[in-house]
Amino acid sequence: MSALVRGILAARSAPALRGHAVVQRASLYTKPPKENIGAVETAIGLGLMSIAILGPSGWVLANLENYKRRD
């Protein structure tokens, strides 16, 4: 095996042999919600998010002919 191939293999296998130097642990503590969210509140939230995302693109598509004209 050439020295180049040995060097590449050593560089790639070295982190696996050393193990993980940094151990990440999340310290999240969860509790049940204080108030449950109802179906009506969920529907209103999803509706408003849909309008916020799809509204501007719908406006552009509806007025596409106006945007094509160069006045």
N, CA, C, O and CB atoms as a CASP TS submission, in Angstrom:
PFRMAT TS
TARGET T0000
AUTHOR 0000-0000-0000
METHOD Language model
MODEL 1
PARENT N/A
ATOM      1  N   MET     1       0.843  -1.167   0.000  1.00  0.00           N
ATOM      2  CA  MET     1       0.000   0.000   0.000  1.00  0.00           C
ATOM      3  C   MET     1       0.890   1.233   0.000  1.00  0.00           C
ATOM      4  O   MET     1       1.900   1.283   0.702  1.00  0.00           O
ATOM      5  CB  MET     1      -0.960  -0.004   1.211  1.00  0.00           C
ATOM      6  N   SER     2       0.516   2.201  -0.774  1.00  0.00           N
ATOM      7  CA  SER     2       1.346   3.393  -0.825  1.00  0.00           C
ATOM      8  C   SER     2       1.135   4.251   0.419  1.00  0.00           C
ATOM      9  O   SER     2       0.159   4.090   1.152  1.00  0.00           O
ATOM     10  CB  SER     2       1.042   4.200  -2.089  1.00  0.00           C
ATOM     11  N   ALA     3       2.058   5.148   0.630  1.00  0.00           N
ATOM     12  CA  ALA     3       1.983   6.022   1.813  1.00  0.00           C
ATOM     13  C   ALA     3       0.773   6.938   1.741  1.00  0.00           C
ATOM     14  O   ALA     3       0.187   7.277   2.769  1.00  0.00           O
ATOM     15  CB  ALA     3       3.263   6.861   1.948  1.00  0.00           C
ATOM     16  N   LEU     4       0.393   7.341   0.529  1.00  0.00           N
ATOM     17  CA  LEU     4      -0.763   8.228   0.364  1.00  0.00           C
ATOM     18  C   LEU     4      -2.053   7.533   0.804  1.00  0.00           C
ATOM     19  O   LEU     4      -2.869   8.113   1.521  1.00  0.00           O
ATOM     20  CB  LEU     4      -0.883   8.686  -1.103  1.00  0.00           C
ATOM     21  N   VAL     5      -2.222   6.298   0.371  1.00  0.00           N
ATOM     22  CA  VAL     5      -3.428   5.555   0.741  1.00  0.00           C
ATOM     23  C   VAL     5      -3.449   5.295   2.239  1.00  0.00           C
ATOM     24  O   VAL     5      -4.498   5.412   2.872  1.00  0.00           O
ATOM     25  CB  VAL     5      -3.508   4.226  -0.032  1.00  0.00           C
ATOM     26  N   ARG     6      -2.293   4.942   2.819  1.00  0.00           N
ATOM     27  CA  ARG     6      -2.226   4.725   4.264  1.00  0.00           C
ATOM     28  C   ARG     6      -2.560   5.999   5.029  1.00  0.00           C
ATOM     29  O   ARG     6      -3.245   5.949   6.051  1.00  0.00           O
ATOM     30  CB  ARG     6      -0.839   4.223   4.664  1.00  0.00           C
ATOM     31  N   GLY     7      -2.081   7.137   4.543  1.00  0.00           N
ATOM     32  CA  GLY     7      -2.377   8.413   5.201  1.00  0.00           C
ATOM     33  C   GLY     7      -3.851   8.754   5.158  1.00  0.00           C
ATOM     34  O   GLY     7      -4.411   9.236   6.142  1.00  0.00           O
ATOM     35  N   ILE     8      -4.489   8.503   4.007  1.00  0.00           N
ATOM     36  CA  ILE     8      -5.926   8.777   3.871  1.00  0.00           C
ATOM     37  C   ILE     8      -6.721   7.861   4.792  1.00  0.00           C
ATOM     38  O   ILE     8      -7.635   8.314   5.481  1.00  0.00           O
ATOM     39  CB  ILE     8      -6.387   8.593   2.403  1.00  0.00           C
ATOM     40  N   LEU     9      -6.378   6.579   4.808  1.00  0.00           N
ATOM     41  CA  LEU     9      -7.096   5.646   5.685  1.00  0.00           C
ATOM     42  C   LEU     9      -6.899   5.986   7.154  1.00  0.00           C
ATOM     43  O   LEU     9      -7.834   5.869   7.946  1.00  0.00           O
ATOM     44  CB  LEU     9      -6.638   4.216   5.424  1.00  0.00           C
ATOM     45  N   ALA    10      -5.700   6.405   7.527  1.00  0.00           N
ATOM     46  CA  ALA    10      -5.442   6.756   8.924  1.00  0.00           C
ATOM     47  C   ALA    10      -6.230   8.005   9.317  1.00  0.00           C
ATOM     48  O   ALA    10      -6.758   8.082  10.426  1.00  0.00           O
ATOM     49  CB  ALA    10      -3.933   6.981   9.155  1.00  0.00           C
ATOM     50  N   ALA    11      -6.309   8.977   8.415  1.00  0.00           N
ATOM     51  CA  ALA    11      -7.047  10.200   8.724  1.00  0.00           C
ATOM     52  C   ALA    11      -8.536   9.931   8.851  1.00  0.00           C
ATOM     53  O   ALA    11      -9.213  10.536   9.683  1.00  0.00           O
ATOM     54  CB  ALA    11      -6.800  11.252   7.653  1.00  0.00           C
ATOM     55  N   ARG    12      -9.049   9.018   8.023  1.00  0.00           N
ATOM     56  CA  ARG    12     -10.483   8.720   8.078  1.00  0.00           C
ATOM     57  C   ARG    12     -10.852   7.831   9.263  1.00  0.00           C
ATOM     58  O   ARG    12     -11.948   7.965   9.806  1.00  0.00           O
ATOM     59  CB  ARG    12     -10.922   8.054   6.790  1.00  0.00           C
ATOM     60  N   SER    13      -9.973   6.937   9.670  1.00  0.00           N
ATOM     61  CA  SER    13     -10.325   6.017  10.746  1.00  0.00           C
ATOM     62  C   SER    13      -9.952   6.554  12.123  1.00  0.00           C
ATOM     63  O   SER    13     -10.417   6.019  13.130  1.00  0.00           O
ATOM     64  CB  SER    13      -9.653   4.688  10.522  1.00  0.00           C
ATOM     65  N   ALA    14      -9.128   7.592  12.195  1.00  0.00           N
ATOM     66  CA  ALA    14      -8.688   8.106  13.493  1.00  0.00           C
ATOM     67  C   ALA    14      -9.844   8.613  14.354  1.00  0.00           C
ATOM     68  O   ALA    14      -9.889   8.278  15.538  1.00  0.00           O
ATOM     69  CB  ALA    14      -7.687   9.220  13.287  1.00  0.00           C
ATOM     70  N   PRO    15     -10.793   9.413  13.817  1.00  0.00           N
ATOM     71  CA  PRO    15     -11.897   9.852  14.687  1.00  0.00           C
ATOM     72  C   PRO    15     -12.741   8.698  15.208  1.00  0.00           C
ATOM     73  O   PRO    15     -13.247   8.757  16.329  1.00  0.00           O
ATOM     74  CB  PRO    15     -12.786  10.818  13.942  1.00  0.00           C
ATOM     75  N   ALA    16     -12.898   7.654  14.410  1.00  0.00           N
ATOM     76  CA  ALA    16     -13.696   6.513  14.856  1.00  0.00           C
ATOM     77  C   ALA    16     -12.983   5.746  15.962  1.00  0.00           C
ATOM     78  O   ALA    16     -13.630   5.198  16.855  1.00  0.00           O
ATOM     79  CB  ALA    16     -13.999   5.581  13.680  1.00  0.00           C
ATOM     80  N   LEU    17     -11.675   5.704  15.910  1.00  0.00           N
ATOM     81  CA  LEU    17     -10.924   4.983  16.926  1.00  0.00           C
ATOM     82  C   LEU    17     -10.833   5.759  18.237  1.00  0.00           C
ATOM     83  O   LEU    17     -10.776   5.162  19.312  1.00  0.00           O
ATOM     84  CB  LEU    17      -9.537   4.674  16.416  1.00  0.00           C
ATOM     85  N   ARG    18     -10.818   7.079  18.148  1.00  0.00           N
ATOM     86  CA  ARG    18     -10.709   7.900  19.359  1.00  0.00           C
ATOM     87  C   ARG    18     -12.008   7.965  20.126  1.00  0.00           C
ATOM     88  O   ARG    18     -11.992   8.176  21.339  1.00  0.00           O
ATOM     89  CB  ARG    18     -10.265   9.296  19.007  1.00  0.00           C
ATOM     90  N   GLY    19     -13.112   7.795  19.470  1.00  0.00           N
ATOM     91  CA  GLY    19     -14.401   7.957  20.129  1.00  0.00           C
ATOM     92  C   GLY    19     -14.847   9.405  20.032  1.00  0.00           C
ATOM     93  O   GLY    19     -14.196  10.224  19.383  1.00  0.00           O
ATOM     94  N   HIS    20     -15.932   9.707  20.664  1.00  0.00           N
ATOM     95  CA  HIS    20     -16.462  11.062  20.600  1.00  0.00           C
ATOM     96  C   HIS    20     -15.811  11.918  21.679  1.00  0.00           C
ATOM     97  O   HIS    20     -15.835  11.570  22.859  1.00  0.00           O
ATOM     98  CB  HIS    20     -17.998  11.059  20.758  1.00  0.00           C
ATOM     99  N   ALA    21     -15.233  13.033  21.267  1.00  0.00           N
ATOM    100  CA  ALA    21     -14.589  13.922  22.215  1.00  0.00           C
ATOM    101  C   ALA    21     -15.619  14.766  22.958  1.00  0.00           C
ATOM    102  O   ALA    21     -15.438  15.076  24.136  1.00  0.00           O
ATOM    103  CB  ALA    21     -13.586  14.818  21.501  1.00  0.00           C
ATOM    104  N   VAL    22     -16.702  15.138  22.272  1.00  0.00           N
ATOM    105  CA  VAL    22     -17.718  15.986  22.877  1.00  0.00           C
ATOM    106  C   VAL    22     -18.992  15.166  23.029  1.00  0.00           C
ATOM    107  O   VAL    22     -19.509  14.610  22.059  1.00  0.00           O
ATOM    108  CB  VAL    22     -17.970  17.270  22.024  1.00  0.00           C
ATOM    109  N   VAL    23     -19.478  15.103  24.230  1.00  0.00           N
ATOM    110  CA  VAL    23     -20.724  14.398  24.483  1.00  0.00           C
ATOM    111  C   VAL    23     -21.804  15.453  24.675  1.00  0.00           C
ATOM    112  O   VAL    23     -21.746  16.262  25.601  1.00  0.00           O
ATOM    113  CB  VAL    23     -20.613  13.448  25.732  1.00  0.00           C
ATOM    114  N   GLN    24     -22.780  15.430  23.794  1.00  0.00           N
ATOM    115  CA  GLN    24     -23.853  16.410  23.885  1.00  0.00           C
ATOM    116  C   GLN    24     -25.052  15.769  24.563  1.00  0.00           C
ATOM    117  O   GLN    24     -25.515  14.700  24.167  1.00  0.00           O
ATOM    118  CB  GLN    24     -24.235  16.953  22.484  1.00  0.00           C
ATOM    119  N   ARG    25     -25.531  16.430  25.569  1.00  0.00           N
ATOM    120  CA  ARG    25     -26.719  15.947  26.263  1.00  0.00           C
ATOM    121  C   ARG    25     -27.683  17.105  26.424  1.00  0.00           C
ATOM    122  O   ARG    25     -27.319  18.173  26.915  1.00  0.00           O
ATOM    123  CB  ARG    25     -26.360  15.325  27.643  1.00  0.00           C
ATOM    124  N   ALA    26     -28.879  16.885  26.015  1.00  0.00           N
ATOM    125  CA  ALA    26     -29.898  17.906  26.156  1.00  0.00           C
ATOM    126  C   ALA    26     -30.547  17.765  27.532  1.00  0.00           C
ATOM    127  O   ALA    26     -30.883  16.664  27.969  1.00  0.00           O
ATOM    128  CB  ALA    26     -30.956  17.797  25.022  1.00  0.00           C
ATOM    129  N   SER    27     -30.711  18.869  28.183  1.00  0.00           N
ATOM    130  CA  SER    27     -31.364  18.838  29.485  1.00  0.00           C
ATOM    131  C   SER    27     -32.734  19.506  29.345  1.00  0.00           C
ATOM    132  O   SER    27     -32.940  20.643  29.770  1.00  0.00           O
ATOM    133  CB  SER    27     -30.490  19.553  30.580  1.00  0.00           C
ATOM    134  N   LEU    28     -33.644  18.779  28.749  1.00  0.00           N
ATOM    135  CA  LEU    28     -34.993  19.274  28.549  1.00  0.00           C
ATOM    136  C   LEU    28     -35.922  18.608  29.556  1.00  0.00           C
ATOM    137  O   LEU    28     -35.904  17.391  29.741  1.00  0.00           O
ATOM    138  CB  LEU    28     -35.469  19.015  27.098  1.00  0.00           C
ATOM    139  N   TYR    29     -36.707  19.414  30.178  1.00  0.00           N
ATOM    140  CA  TYR    29     -37.695  18.899  31.104  1.00  0.00           C
ATOM    141  C   TYR    29     -39.057  19.341  30.607  1.00  0.00           C
ATOM    142  O   TYR    29     -39.307  20.539  30.467  1.00  0.00           O
ATOM    143  CB  TYR    29     -37.429  19.388  32.562  1.00  0.00           C
ATOM    144  N   THR    30     -39.926  18.410  30.343  1.00  0.00           N
ATOM    145  CA  THR    30     -41.232  18.753  29.809  1.00  0.00           C
ATOM    146  C   THR    30     -42.312  18.443  30.830  1.00  0.00           C
ATOM    147  O   THR    30     -42.184  17.557  31.675  1.00  0.00           O
ATOM    148  CB  THR    30     -41.498  18.002  28.503  1.00  0.00           C
ATOM    149  N   LYS    31     -43.369  19.209  30.709  1.00  0.00           N
ATOM    150  CA  LYS    31     -44.525  19.005  31.566  1.00  0.00           C
ATOM    151  C   LYS    31     -45.766  19.002  30.681  1.00  0.00           C
ATOM    152  O   LYS    31     -45.704  19.463  29.541  1.00  0.00           O
ATOM    153  CB  LYS    31     -44.618  20.107  32.676  1.00  0.00           C
ATOM    154  N   PRO    32     -46.856  18.507  31.164  1.00  0.00           N
ATOM    155  CA  PRO    32     -48.097  18.615  30.392  1.00  0.00           C
ATOM    156  C   PRO    32     -48.487  20.088  30.249  1.00  0.00           C
ATOM    157  O   PRO    32     -48.135  20.898  31.106  1.00  0.00           O
ATOM    158  CB  PRO    32     -49.243  17.808  31.072  1.00  0.00           C
ATOM    159  N   PRO    33     -49.202  20.448  29.190  1.00  0.00           N
ATOM    160  CA  PRO    33     -49.591  21.843  29.009  1.00  0.00           C
ATOM    161  C   PRO    33     -50.556  22.301  30.106  1.00  0.00           C
ATOM    162  O   PRO    33     -51.334  21.516  30.649  1.00  0.00           O
ATOM    163  CB  PRO    33     -50.230  22.037  27.632  1.00  0.00           C
ATOM    164  N   LYS    34     -50.476  23.594  30.408  1.00  0.00           N
ATOM    165  CA  LYS    34     -51.392  24.136  31.419  1.00  0.00           C
ATOM    166  C   LYS    34     -52.820  24.147  30.909  1.00  0.00           C
ATOM    167  O   LYS    34     -53.760  23.856  31.648  1.00  0.00           O
ATOM    168  CB  LYS    34     -50.973  25.553  31.824  1.00  0.00           C
ATOM    169  N   GLU    35     -52.975  24.492  29.608  1.00  0.00           N
ATOM    170  CA  GLU    35     -54.302  24.505  28.991  1.00  0.00           C
ATOM    171  C   GLU    35     -54.236  23.749  27.680  1.00  0.00           C
ATOM    172  O   GLU    35     -53.294  23.925  26.908  1.00  0.00           O
ATOM    173  CB  GLU    35     -54.810  25.959  28.765  1.00  0.00           C
ATOM    174  N   ASN    36     -55.220  22.914  27.422  1.00  0.00           N
ATOM    175  CA  ASN    36     -55.274  22.206  26.155  1.00  0.00           C
ATOM    176  C   ASN    36     -55.772  23.146  25.062  1.00  0.00           C
ATOM    177  O   ASN    36     -56.601  24.020  25.313  1.00  0.00           O
ATOM    178  CB  ASN    36     -56.181  20.964  26.261  1.00  0.00           C
ATOM    179  N   ILE    37     -55.260  22.958  23.855  1.00  0.00           N
ATOM    180  CA  ILE    37     -55.691  23.763  22.713  1.00  0.00           C
ATOM    181  C   ILE    37     -56.823  23.019  22.030  1.00  0.00           C
ATOM    182  O   ILE    37     -56.700  21.838  21.706  1.00  0.00           O
ATOM    183  CB  ILE    37     -54.509  24.040  21.717  1.00  0.00           C
ATOM    184  N   GLY    38     -57.928  23.724  21.813  1.00  0.00           N
ATOM    185  CA  GLY    38     -59.109  23.103  21.232  1.00  0.00           C
ATOM    186  C   GLY    38     -59.044  23.026  19.717  1.00  0.00           C
ATOM    187  O   GLY    38     -58.115  23.533  19.088  1.00  0.00           O
ATOM    188  N   ALA    39     -60.052  22.382  19.147  1.00  0.00           N
ATOM    189  CA  ALA    39     -60.118  22.205  17.700  1.00  0.00           C
ATOM    190  C   ALA    39     -60.335  23.539  16.986  1.00  0.00           C
ATOM    191  O   ALA    39     -59.787  23.757  15.905  1.00  0.00           O
ATOM    192  CB  ALA    39     -61.237  21.226  17.338  1.00  0.00           C
ATOM    193  N   VAL    40     -61.126  24.426  17.575  1.00  0.00           N
ATOM    194  CA  VAL    40     -61.403  25.720  16.949  1.00  0.00           C
ATOM    195  C   VAL    40     -60.136  26.564  16.914  1.00  0.00           C
ATOM    196  O   VAL    40     -59.841  27.189  15.896  1.00  0.00           O
ATOM    197  CB  VAL    40     -62.527  26.467  17.703  1.00  0.00           C
ATOM    198  N   GLU    41     -59.393  26.591  17.998  1.00  0.00           N
ATOM    199  CA  GLU    41     -58.147  27.363  18.027  1.00  0.00           C
ATOM    200  C   GLU    41     -57.132  26.803  17.042  1.00  0.00           C
ATOM    201  O   GLU    41     -56.404  27.563  16.402  1.00  0.00           O
ATOM    202  CB  GLU    41     -57.555  27.373  19.439  1.00  0.00           C
ATOM    203  N   THR    42     -57.077  25.496  16.917  1.00  0.00           N
ATOM    204  CA  THR    42     -56.178  24.870  15.962  1.00  0.00           C
ATOM    205  C   THR    42     -56.565  25.230  14.539  1.00  0.00           C
ATOM    206  O   THR    42     -55.699  25.546  13.723  1.00  0.00           O
ATOM    207  CB  THR    42     -56.177  23.359  16.143  1.00  0.00           C
ATOM    208  N   ALA    43     -57.857  25.186  14.230  1.00  0.00           N
ATOM    209  CA  ALA    43     -58.334  25.517  12.884  1.00  0.00           C
ATOM    210  C   ALA    43     -58.048  26.978  12.553  1.00  0.00           C
ATOM    211  O   ALA    43     -57.644  27.293  11.433  1.00  0.00           O
ATOM    212  CB  ALA    43     -59.840  25.232  12.760  1.00  0.00           C
ATOM    213  N   ILE    44     -58.255  27.869  13.516  1.00  0.00           N
ATOM    214  CA  ILE    44     -57.978  29.292  13.285  1.00  0.00           C
ATOM    215  C   ILE    44     -56.489  29.512  13.043  1.00  0.00           C
ATOM    216  O   ILE    44     -56.113  30.261  12.142  1.00  0.00           O
ATOM    217  CB  ILE    44     -58.455  30.144  14.484  1.00  0.00           C
ATOM    218  N   GLY    45     -55.651  28.875  13.828  1.00  0.00           N
ATOM    219  CA  GLY    45     -54.205  29.015  13.656  1.00  0.00           C
ATOM    220  C   GLY    45     -53.727  28.497  12.315  1.00  0.00           C
ATOM    221  O   GLY    45     -52.930  29.152  11.644  1.00  0.00           O
ATOM    222  N   LEU    46     -54.206  27.327  11.917  1.00  0.00           N
ATOM    223  CA  LEU    46     -53.816  26.776  10.621  1.00  0.00           C
ATOM    224  C   LEU    46     -54.339  27.629   9.476  1.00  0.00           C
ATOM    225  O   LEU    46     -53.650  27.810   8.472  1.00  0.00           O
ATOM    226  CB  LEU    46     -54.324  25.346  10.477  1.00  0.00           C
ATOM    227  N   GLY    47     -55.547  28.154   9.617  1.00  0.00           N
ATOM    228  CA  GLY    47     -56.108  29.021   8.573  1.00  0.00           C
ATOM    229  C   GLY    47     -55.307  30.301   8.398  1.00  0.00           C
ATOM    230  O   GLY    47     -55.024  30.716   7.274  1.00  0.00           O
ATOM    231  N   LEU    48     -54.944  30.924   9.514  1.00  0.00           N
ATOM    232  CA  LEU    48     -54.165  32.160   9.428  1.00  0.00           C
ATOM    233  C   LEU    48     -52.761  31.914   8.862  1.00  0.00           C
ATOM    234  O   LEU    48     -52.240  32.733   8.104  1.00  0.00           O
ATOM    235  CB  LEU    48     -54.062  32.808  10.807  1.00  0.00           C
ATOM    236  N   MET    49     -52.162  30.797   9.231  1.00  0.00           N
ATOM    237  CA  MET    49     -50.845  30.471   8.669  1.00  0.00           C
ATOM    238  C   MET    49     -50.947  30.214   7.167  1.00  0.00           C
ATOM    239  O   MET    49     -50.067  30.620   6.409  1.00  0.00           O
ATOM    240  CB  MET    49     -50.242  29.239   9.379  1.00  0.00           C
ATOM    241  N   SER    50     -52.001  29.550   6.737  1.00  0.00           N
ATOM    242  CA  SER    50     -52.187  29.294   5.312  1.00  0.00           C
ATOM    243  C   SER    50     -52.380  30.591   4.546  1.00  0.00           C
ATOM    244  O   SER    50     -51.815  30.771   3.467  1.00  0.00           O
ATOM    245  CB  SER    50     -53.379  28.370   5.086  1.00  0.00           C
ATOM    246  N   ILE    51     -53.170  31.488   5.098  1.00  0.00           N
ATOM    247  CA  ILE    51     -53.387  32.783   4.436  1.00  0.00           C
ATOM    248  C   ILE    51     -52.087  33.579   4.390  1.00  0.00           C
ATOM    249  O   ILE    51     -51.796  34.227   3.385  1.00  0.00           O
ATOM    250  CB  ILE    51     -54.484  33.596   5.167  1.00  0.00           C
ATOM    251  N   ALA    52     -51.311  33.536   5.457  1.00  0.00           N
ATOM    252  CA  ALA    52     -50.048  34.285   5.494  1.00  0.00           C
ATOM    253  C   ALA    52     -49.056  33.757   4.470  1.00  0.00           C
ATOM    254  O   ALA    52     -48.276  34.530   3.914  1.00  0.00           O
ATOM    255  CB  ALA    52     -49.431  34.221   6.890  1.00  0.00           C
ATOM    256  N   ILE    53     -49.071  32.461   4.212  1.00  0.00           N
ATOM    257  CA  ILE    53     -48.122  31.881   3.259  1.00  0.00           C
ATOM    258  C   ILE    53     -48.667  31.943   1.834  1.00  0.00           C
ATOM    259  O   ILE    53     -47.945  32.333   0.916  1.00  0.00           O
ATOM    260  CB  ILE    53     -47.805  30.427   3.637  1.00  0.00           C
ATOM    261  N   LEU    54     -49.925  31.566   1.637  1.00  0.00           N
ATOM    262  CA  LEU    54     -50.482  31.481   0.293  1.00  0.00           C
ATOM    263  C   LEU    54     -51.078  32.788  -0.206  1.00  0.00           C
ATOM    264  O   LEU    54     -51.250  32.954  -1.414  1.00  0.00           O
ATOM    265  CB  LEU    54     -51.525  30.422   0.253  1.00  0.00           C
ATOM    266  N   GLY    55     -51.398  33.716   0.678  1.00  0.00           N
ATOM    267  CA  GLY    55     -52.005  34.981   0.273  1.00  0.00           C
ATOM    268  C   GLY    55     -51.152  35.807  -0.683  1.00  0.00           C
ATOM    269  O   GLY    55     -51.633  36.176  -1.754  1.00  0.00           O
ATOM    270  N   PRO    56     -49.911  36.108  -0.336  1.00  0.00           N
ATOM    271  CA  PRO    56     -49.083  36.907  -1.246  1.00  0.00           C
ATOM    272  C   PRO    56     -48.822  36.227  -2.593  1.00  0.00           C
ATOM    273  O   PRO    56     -48.820  36.897  -3.626  1.00  0.00           O
ATOM    274  CB  PRO    56     -47.768  37.217  -0.586  1.00  0.00           C
ATOM    275  N   SER    57     -48.603  34.927  -2.600  1.00  0.00           N
ATOM    276  CA  SER    57     -48.378  34.246  -3.875  1.00  0.00           C
ATOM    277  C   SER    57     -49.650  34.234  -4.714  1.00  0.00           C
ATOM    278  O   SER    57     -49.583  34.353  -5.938  1.00  0.00           O
ATOM    279  CB  SER    57     -47.886  32.809  -3.638  1.00  0.00           C
ATOM    280  N   GLY    58     -50.796  34.095  -4.079  1.00  0.00           N
ATOM    281  CA  GLY    58     -52.066  34.180  -4.804  1.00  0.00           C
ATOM    282  C   GLY    58     -52.290  35.554  -5.393  1.00  0.00           C
ATOM    283  O   GLY    58     -52.805  35.680  -6.503  1.00  0.00           O
ATOM    284  N   TRP    59     -51.907  36.588  -4.659  1.00  0.00           N
ATOM    285  CA  TRP    59     -52.028  37.952  -5.155  1.00  0.00           C
ATOM    286  C   TRP    59     -51.173  38.162  -6.412  1.00  0.00           C
ATOM    287  O   TRP    59     -51.624  38.756  -7.391  1.00  0.00           O
ATOM    288  CB  TRP    59     -51.621  38.950  -4.063  1.00  0.00           C
ATOM    289  N   VAL    60     -49.959  37.674  -6.365  1.00  0.00           N
ATOM    290  CA  VAL    60     -49.066  37.818  -7.519  1.00  0.00           C
ATOM    291  C   VAL    60     -49.624  37.057  -8.716  1.00  0.00           C
ATOM    292  O   VAL    60     -49.630  37.581  -9.830  1.00  0.00           O
ATOM    293  CB  VAL    60     -47.645  37.315  -7.178  1.00  0.00           C
ATOM    294  N   LEU    61     -50.090  35.834  -8.504  1.00  0.00           N
ATOM    295  CA  LEU    61     -50.632  35.058  -9.616  1.00  0.00           C
ATOM    296  C   LEU    61     -51.908  35.679 -10.175  1.00  0.00           C
ATOM    297  O   LEU    61     -52.143  35.620 -11.382  1.00  0.00           O
ATOM    298  CB  LEU    61     -50.904  33.632  -9.172  1.00  0.00           C
ATOM    299  N   ALA    62     -52.730  36.269  -9.320  1.00  0.00           N
ATOM    300  CA  ALA    62     -53.963  36.899  -9.784  1.00  0.00           C
ATOM    301  C   ALA    62     -53.671  38.157 -10.593  1.00  0.00           C
ATOM    302  O   ALA    62     -54.435  38.494 -11.497  1.00  0.00           O
ATOM    303  CB  ALA    62     -54.863  37.237  -8.599  1.00  0.00           C
ATOM    304  N   ASN    63     -52.588  38.852 -10.290  1.00  0.00           N
ATOM    305  CA  ASN    63     -52.247  40.093 -10.983  1.00  0.00           C
ATOM    306  C   ASN    63     -51.042  39.928 -11.900  1.00  0.00           C
ATOM    307  O   ASN    63     -50.316  40.892 -12.145  1.00  0.00           O
ATOM    308  CB  ASN    63     -51.975  41.192  -9.976  1.00  0.00           C
ATOM    309  N   LEU    64     -50.824  38.738 -12.403  1.00  0.00           N
ATOM    310  CA  LEU    64     -49.663  38.444 -13.216  1.00  0.00           C
ATOM    311  C   LEU    64     -49.639  39.267 -14.501  1.00  0.00           C
ATOM    312  O   LEU    64     -48.575  39.706 -14.936  1.00  0.00           O
ATOM    313  CB  LEU    64     -49.627  36.975 -13.545  1.00  0.00           C
ATOM    314  N   GLU    65     -50.793  39.476 -15.102  1.00  0.00           N
ATOM    315  CA  GLU    65     -50.860  40.271 -16.340  1.00  0.00           C
ATOM    316  C   GLU    65     -50.445  41.715 -16.072  1.00  0.00           C
ATOM    317  O   GLU    65     -49.823  42.342 -16.930  1.00  0.00           O
ATOM    318  CB  GLU    65     -52.289  40.229 -16.941  1.00  0.00           C
ATOM    319  N   ASN    66     -50.773  42.247 -14.917  1.00  0.00           N
ATOM    320  CA  ASN    66     -50.378  43.618 -14.594  1.00  0.00           C
ATOM    321  C   ASN    66     -48.869  43.716 -14.424  1.00  0.00           C
ATOM    322  O   ASN    66     -48.272  44.735 -14.773  1.00  0.00           O
ATOM    323  CB  ASN    66     -51.088  44.098 -13.321  1.00  0.00           C
ATOM    324  N   TYR    67     -48.253  42.681 -13.896  1.00  0.00           N
ATOM    325  CA  TYR    67     -46.817  42.694 -13.681  1.00  0.00           C
ATOM    326  C   TYR    67     -46.038  42.506 -14.982  1.00  0.00           C
ATOM    327  O   TYR    67     -44.891  42.940 -15.087  1.00  0.00           O
ATOM    328  CB  TYR    67     -46.435  41.616 -12.692  1.00  0.00           C
ATOM    329  N   LYS    68     -46.661  41.856 -15.981  1.00  0.00           N
ATOM    330  CA  LYS    68     -46.001  41.635 -17.265  1.00  0.00           C
ATOM    331  C   LYS    68     -45.873  42.932 -18.064  1.00  0.00           C
ATOM    332  O   LYS    68     -44.905  43.116 -18.803  1.00  0.00           O
ATOM    333  CB  LYS    68     -46.768  40.596 -18.077  1.00  0.00           C
ATOM    334  N   ARG    69     -46.855  43.835 -17.915  1.00  0.00           N
ATOM    335  CA  ARG    69     -46.843  45.085 -18.683  1.00  0.00           C
ATOM    336  C   ARG    69     -45.727  45.996 -18.197  1.00  0.00           C
ATOM    337  O   ARG    69     -45.462  46.102 -16.999  1.00  0.00           O
ATOM    338  CB  ARG    69     -48.201  45.805 -18.576  1.00  0.00           C
ATOM    339  N   ARG    70     -45.088  46.641 -19.143  1.00  0.00           N
ATOM    340  CA  ARG    70     -44.066  47.646 -18.795  1.00  0.00           C
ATOM    341  C   ARG    70     -44.654  49.013 -19.091  1.00  0.00           C
ATOM    342  O   ARG    70     -44.769  49.402 -20.253  1.00  0.00           O
ATOM    343  CB  ARG    70     -42.717  47.420 -19.594  1.00  0.00           C
ATOM    344  N   ASP    71     -45.021  49.732 -18.069  1.00  0.00           N
ATOM    345  CA  ASP    71     -45.592  51.065 -18.264  1.00  0.00           C
ATOM    346  C   ASP    71     -44.542  52.131 -18.109  1.00  0.00           C
ATOM    347  O   ASP    71     -44.842  53.317 -18.240  1.00  0.00           O
ATOM    348  CB  ASP    71     -46.725  51.314 -17.288  1.00  0.00           C
TER
END
